[in-house]
Amino acid sequence: QVQLVESGGGLVQAGDSLRLSCVASGRALSTYDMGWFRQAPGKEREFIARISRSGGSADYADSVKGRFTISRDNAKNAVYLHMNSLKPEDTAVYYCVAAITYTRQAERYPYWGQGTQVTVSS
């Protein structure tokens, strides 16, 4: 079983950048395909990005494509979400997730971090 801890969230202004980090413990991160989801108040959980266990494939939601980049460093047991050109609508709690399946479906990720808050002011 793997434990995930996110960091890097905060309060920023529209147009700013942030990098979220997710560090795994308990098992090697290279065992898992990884992803990021977010959830804003009153809204459903939303897929943001996923990356295959080798890092060779990545996929993004249309809402963040071209602005966000997912990456991973298996040697450091970490996955990252680089967020550029942030918008107020990006405000949400961001979750790091792990699965043995390369998927966009939240229910197929058994491992979730506690989340990190990102707030973008206009």
Secondary structure as a PSIPRED ss2 file (coil, helix, strand):
# PSIPRED VFORMAT (PSIPRED V4.0)

   1 Q C   1.000  0.000  0.000
   2 V C   1.000  0.000  0.000
   3 Q E   0.000  0.000  1.000
   4 L E   0.000  0.000  1.000
   5 V E   0.000  0.000  1.000
   6 E E   0.000  0.000  1.000
   7 S E   0.000  0.000  1.000
   8 G C   1.000  0.000  0.000
   9 G C   1.000  0.000  0.000
  10 G E   0.000  0.000  1.000
  11 L E   0.000  0.000  1.000
  12 V E   0.000  0.000  1.000
  13 Q E   0.000  0.000  1.000
  14 A C   1.000  0.000  0.000
  15 G C   1.000  0.000  0.000
  16 D C   1.000  0.000  0.000
  17 S C   1.000  0.000  0.000
  18 L E   0.000  0.000  1.000
  19 R E   0.000  0.000  1.000
  20 L E   0.000  0.000  1.000
  21 S E   0.000  0.000  1.000
  22 C E   0.000  0.000  1.000
  23 V E   0.000  0.000  1.000
  24 A E   0.000  0.000  1.000
  25 S E   0.000  0.000  1.000
  26 G C   1.000  0.000  0.000
  27 R C   1.000  0.000  0.000
  28 A C   1.000  0.000  0.000
  29 L H   0.000  1.000  0.000
  30 S H   0.000  1.000  0.000
  31 T H   0.000  1.000  0.000
  32 Y C   1.000  0.000  0.000
  33 D E   0.000  0.000  1.000
  34 M E   0.000  0.000  1.000
  35 G E   0.000  0.000  1.000
  36 W E   0.000  0.000  1.000
  37 F E   0.000  0.000  1.000
  38 R E   0.000  0.000  1.000
  39 Q E   0.000  0.000  1.000
  40 A C   1.000  0.000  0.000
  41 P C   1.000  0.000  0.000
  42 G C   1.000  0.000  0.000
  43 K C   1.000  0.000  0.000
  44 E C   1.000  0.000  0.000
  45 R C   1.000  0.000  0.000
  46 E E   0.000  0.000  1.000
  47 F E   0.000  0.000  1.000
  48 I E   0.000  0.000  1.000
  49 A E   0.000  0.000  1.000
  50 R E   0.000  0.000  1.000
  51 I E   0.000  0.000  1.000
  52 S C   1.000  0.000  0.000
  53 R C   1.000  0.000  0.000
  54 S C   1.000  0.000  0.000
  55 G C   1.000  0.000  0.000
  56 G C   1.000  0.000  0.000
  57 S C   1.000  0.000  0.000
  58 A E   0.000  0.000  1.000
  59 D E   0.000  0.000  1.000
  60 Y E   0.000  0.000  1.000
  61 A C   1.000  0.000  0.000
  62 D C   1.000  0.000  0.000
  63 S C   1.000  0.000  0.000
  64 V C   1.000  0.000  0.000
  65 K C   1.000  0.000  0.000
  66 G C   1.000  0.000  0.000
  67 R C   1.000  0.000  0.000
  68 F E   0.000  0.000  1.000
  69 T E   0.000  0.000  1.000
  70 I E   0.000  0.000  1.000
  71 S E   0.000  0.000  1.000
  72 R E   0.000  0.000  1.000
  73 D E   0.000  0.000  1.000
  74 N H   0.000  1.000  0.000
  75 A H   0.000  1.000  0.000
  76 K H   0.000  1.000  0.000
  77 N C   1.000  0.000  0.000
  78 A E   0.000  0.000  1.000
  79 V E   0.000  0.000  1.000
  80 Y E   0.000  0.000  1.000
  81 L E   0.000  0.000  1.000
  82 H E   0.000  0.000  1.000
  83 M E   0.000  0.000  1.000
  84 N C   1.000  0.000  0.000
  85 S C   1.000  0.000  0.000
  86 L C   1.000  0.000  0.000
  87 K C   1.000  0.000  0.000
  88 P H   0.000  1.000  0.000
  89 E H   0.000  1.000  0.000
  90 D H   0.000  1.000  0.000
  91 T C   1.000  0.000  0.000
  92 A E   0.000  0.000  1.000
  93 V E   0.000  0.000  1.000
  94 Y E   0.000  0.000  1.000
  95 Y E   0.000  0.000  1.000
  96 C E   0.000  0.000  1.000
  97 V E   0.000  0.000  1.000
  98 A E   0.000  0.000  1.000
  99 A E   0.000  0.000  1.000
 100 I C   1.000  0.000  0.000
 101 T C   1.000  0.000  0.000
 102 Y C   1.000  0.000  0.000
 103 T C   1.000  0.000  0.000
 104 R C   1.000  0.000  0.000
 105 Q C   1.000  0.000  0.000
 106 A H   0.000  1.000  0.000
 107 E H   0.000  1.000  0.000
 108 R H   0.000  1.000  0.000
 109 Y C   1.000  0.000  0.000
 110 P C   1.000  0.000  0.000
 111 Y E   0.000  0.000  1.000
 112 W E   0.000  0.000  1.000
 113 G C   1.000  0.000  0.000
 114 Q C   1.000  0.000  0.000
 115 G C   1.000  0.000  0.000
 116 T E   0.000  0.000  1.000
 117 Q E   0.000  0.000  1.000
 118 V E   0.000  0.000  1.000
 119 T E   0.000  0.000  1.000
 120 V E   0.000  0.000  1.000
 121 S E   0.000  0.000  1.000
 122 S C   1.000  0.000  0.000
